[in-house]
Amino acid sequence: MTRILTNHIATMTEMREPQKVLDRAGGKPVAVMKNSRCVGYFVPAEATLQDNPPRYATMEEVMESLERTREQAQPVLDYLKDK
């Protein structure tokens, strides 16, 4: 079973009027369905990264995340070590 990556869907027939599909989706991506299968995504301009380029994590943020992950995993590691 394929996972659909949005909660907005449209059929190929509905895509005859793309503006209506965009209006209904409220600026979010739309999964395009054909015969109950996702054949692609219709992504409005406002849902793209045109105005907000991605921000890369600093090394400090990466290390903080790593430490939090290590703290969360430690009880499991301790349990497995005792087995």
NORJO-V403404 format. One record per backbone hydrogen bond with DSSP energy under -1.0 kcal/mol. CO is the residue of the C=O (numbers start at 1). NH is the residue of the N-H. Records with the same first field share a line. If there is no record, write none. Layout:
CO = NH + NH
This chain:
8 = 31
10 = 33
11 = 15
13 = 16
14 = 17
17 = 21
18 = 22
19 = 23
20 = 24
21 = 25
30 = 42
31 = 10
32 = 39
33 = 12
34 = 37
37 = 34
40 = 32
42 = 30
44 = 47
45 = 48
58 = 62
59 = 63
60 = 64
61 = 65
62 = 66
63 = 67
64 = 68
65 = 69
66 = 70
67 = 71
68 = 72
69 = 73
70 = 74
73 = 77
74 = 78
75 = 79
76 = 80
77 = 81
78 = 82
